[in-house]
């Protein structure tokens, strides 16, 4: 707790200094960019990446096996380049999967874990925390690569169109949609710039930045948690982990991010 508090205080001090500089220059956006630059050196996400690498290679579960034969779309055991082509259709499951749900499939088929039980585990706990670490490790292997989600399978195309419809659907007590925050250029909430996720090529600080370390709560967030929190902020019922809704939104944003450079593991406020 003391360690996390100290880190948060240092982050706030960095933000205050950065915003002070930005005020003198007349640009809060410049201050936020400077703040992120200062935090990037020694990004705690590296610890999650290291944990994920250990989990990938460690023999675990009822079958006492590693994940080194997990097929993420590039062939068994190949992780480089896999992240920037997901979500995608997998023939063995007959569905479109993102990185996190695909990792759970491998944990079940290769290691013998119960996928349904993992999916019900709260974020940041138990095997779900391990899924986030694994996703960080796998995604980091594609850092600097360009997003290029496949759209050749009918289910991939269906998920894109479904995600697009969901992105613009308004509802909840605040009559919000995803597009309310992420459908136009130059929008901001408080000091946070909001990337436009409807454009192609997409914005690398949006979809292409997750998994990312959140300084505000000292946690690593994958895309599933990011989307879950967006639903919460819209006052929508929070979706089930790995639901078709979250996968469809991931496909829509991922396809729109075509040619955007992955900056995972990123660091966020």
JOURTA-V214622 format. One record per backbone hydrogen bond with DSSP energy under -0.5 kcal/mol. NH is the residue of the N-H (numbers start at 1). CO is the residue of the C=O. E is the energy in kcal/mol with one decimal. If there is no record, write none. Layout:
nh:NH co:CO e:E
nh:NH co:CO e:E
This chain:
nh:5 co:1 e:-2.6
nh:6 co:2 e:-2.5
nh:7 co:3 e:-2.1
nh:8 co:4 e:-2.4
nh:9 co:5 e:-2.5
nh:10 co:6 e:-2.4
nh:11 co:7 e:-2.4
nh:12 co:8 e:-2.6
nh:13 co:9 e:-2.3
nh:14 co:10 e:-2.4
nh:15 co:11 e:-2.5
nh:16 co:12 e:-2.7
nh:17 co:13 e:-2.3
nh:18 co:14 e:-2.5
nh:19 co:15 e:-3.0
nh:20 co:16 e:-2.2
nh:21 co:17 e:-2.0
nh:22 co:18 e:-2.4
nh:23 co:19 e:-2.8
nh:24 co:20 e:-1.6
nh:25 co:21 e:-1.5
nh:26 co:22 e:-1.5
nh:27 co:22 e:-2.3
nh:31 co:27 e:-1.2
nh:32 co:28 e:-2.3
nh:33 co:29 e:-2.2
nh:34 co:30 e:-2.2
nh:35 co:31 e:-2.4
nh:36 co:32 e:-2.4
nh:37 co:33 e:-2.0
nh:38 co:34 e:-2.3
nh:39 co:35 e:-1.7
nh:40 co:36 e:-1.9
nh:41 co:37 e:-0.7
nh:42 co:40 e:-0.8
nh:43 co:40 e:-1.5
nh:46 co:43 e:-2.1
nh:47 co:44 e:-1.7
nh:48 co:44 e:-0.9
nh:49 co:45 e:-2.4
nh:50 co:46 e:-2.2
nh:51 co:47 e:-2.1
nh:52 co:48 e:-2.6
nh:53 co:49 e:-2.2
nh:54 co:50 e:-1.9
nh:55 co:51 e:-2.2
nh:56 co:52 e:-2.4
nh:57 co:53 e:-1.6
nh:58 co:54 e:-1.4
nh:60 co:58 e:-0.6
nh:60 co:65 e:-2.6
nh:63 co:111 e:-2.7
nh:64 co:61 e:-1.9
nh:65 co:60 e:-2.0
nh:67 co:56 e:-2.2
nh:70 co:67 e:-2.2
nh:72 co:70 e:-0.7
nh:72 co:75 e:-0.6
nh:77 co:70 e:-2.3
nh:78 co:75 e:-1.9
nh:79 co:77 e:-0.6
nh:82 co:79 e:-1.9
nh:83 co:79 e:-0.7
nh:85 co:82 e:-1.6
nh:86 co:83 e:-1.5
nh:87 co:97 e:-0.6
nh:88 co:97 e:-1.9
nh:90 co:95 e:-2.1
nh:93 co:90 e:-0.6
nh:94 co:90 e:-1.8
nh:95 co:90 e:-1.0
nh:97 co:88 e:-2.7
nh:102 co:98 e:-2.2
nh:103 co:99 e:-2.2
nh:104 co:100 e:-1.7
nh:105 co:101 e:-1.7
nh:106 co:102 e:-2.1
nh:107 co:103 e:-2.3
nh:108 co:104 e:-1.8
nh:109 co:105 e:-2.9
nh:110 co:106 e:-2.6
nh:111 co:106 e:-0.9
nh:111 co:107 e:-0.5
nh:112 co:108 e:-1.0
nh:113 co:107 e:-2.1
nh:115 co:113 e:-0.8
nh:118 co:114 e:-2.0
nh:119 co:115 e:-2.5
nh:120 co:116 e:-1.1
nh:121 co:117 e:-0.5
nh:121 co:118 e:-1.4
nh:125 co:122 e:-1.6
nh:128 co:125 e:-1.3
nh:129 co:125 e:-1.4
nh:129 co:126 e:-0.6
nh:130 co:126 e:-1.1
nh:131 co:127 e:-2.1
nh:132 co:128 e:-1.8
nh:133 co:129 e:-1.8
nh:134 co:130 e:-2.7
nh:135 co:131 e:-2.7
nh:136 co:132 e:-2.1
nh:137 co:133 e:-2.2
nh:138 co:134 e:-2.6
nh:139 co:135 e:-2.7
nh:140 co:136 e:-2.2
nh:141 co:137 e:-1.0
nh:141 co:138 e:-0.6
nh:142 co:139 e:-1.9
nh:143 co:140 e:-1.8
nh:144 co:262 e:-2.7
nh:145 co:142 e:-2.4
nh:147 co:260 e:-2.5
nh:148 co:84 e:-2.8
nh:150 co:85 e:-0.5
nh:156 co:153 e:-0.6
nh:157 co:153 e:-1.9
nh:158 co:154 e:-2.5
nh:159 co:155 e:-2.4
nh:160 co:156 e:-1.9
nh:161 co:157 e:-2.2
nh:162 co:158 e:-2.5
nh:163 co:159 e:-2.8
nh:164 co:160 e:-2.3
nh:165 co:161 e:-2.0
nh:166 co:162 e:-2.4
nh:167 co:163 e:-2.4
nh:168 co:164 e:-1.2
nh:169 co:165 e:-0.6
nh:169 co:166 e:-0.9
nh:171 co:176 e:-1.8
nh:173 co:235 e:-0.5
nh:174 co:234 e:-0.7
nh:175 co:172 e:-1.3
nh:176 co:171 e:-1.8
nh:178 co:167 e:-0.5
nh:179 co:167 e:-2.1
nh:180 co:177 e:-0.9
nh:181 co:177 e:-0.5
nh:181 co:178 e:-1.2
nh:182 co:178 e:-2.3
nh:183 co:179 e:-1.2
nh:187 co:184 e:-0.5
nh:187 co:194 e:-0.7
nh:189 co:192 e:-2.3
nh:192 co:189 e:-2.5
nh:193 co:191 e:-0.6
nh:194 co:187 e:-2.7
nh:195 co:193 e:-0.6
nh:197 co:182 e:-1.9
nh:197 co:195 e:-0.8
nh:199 co:196 e:-0.5
nh:204 co:202 e:-0.5
nh:206 co:203 e:-2.0
nh:208 co:203 e:-0.7
nh:209 co:206 e:-1.9
nh:210 co:207 e:-1.1
nh:211 co:221 e:-0.6
nh:212 co:221 e:-2.3
nh:213 co:266 e:-2.4
nh:214 co:212 e:-0.5
nh:214 co:219 e:-3.5
nh:215 co:213 e:-0.7
nh:215 co:268 e:-2.5
nh:217 co:214 e:-0.6
nh:218 co:214 e:-1.0
nh:219 co:214 e:-1.3
nh:221 co:212 e:-3.1
nh:221 co:219 e:-0.5
nh:226 co:222 e:-2.2
nh:227 co:223 e:-2.7
nh:228 co:224 e:-2.2
nh:229 co:225 e:-2.5
nh:230 co:226 e:-1.7
nh:231 co:227 e:-2.4
nh:232 co:228 e:-1.9
nh:233 co:229 e:-2.4
nh:234 co:230 e:-1.7
nh:235 co:232 e:-1.3
nh:236 co:231 e:-2.7
nh:243 co:240 e:-1.8
nh:247 co:243 e:-2.2
nh:248 co:244 e:-2.8
nh:249 co:245 e:-2.1
nh:250 co:246 e:-2.1
nh:251 co:247 e:-2.4
nh:252 co:248 e:-2.5
nh:253 co:249 e:-2.6
nh:254 co:250 e:-2.5
nh:255 co:251 e:-2.8
nh:256 co:252 e:-1.8
nh:257 co:253 e:-1.0
nh:258 co:255 e:-1.5
nh:259 co:147 e:-2.8
nh:260 co:257 e:-2.9
nh:262 co:145 e:-2.8
nh:263 co:208 e:-1.9
nh:264 co:208 e:-0.5
nh:266 co:209 e:-0.8
nh:266 co:211 e:-1.3
nh:268 co:213 e:-3.5
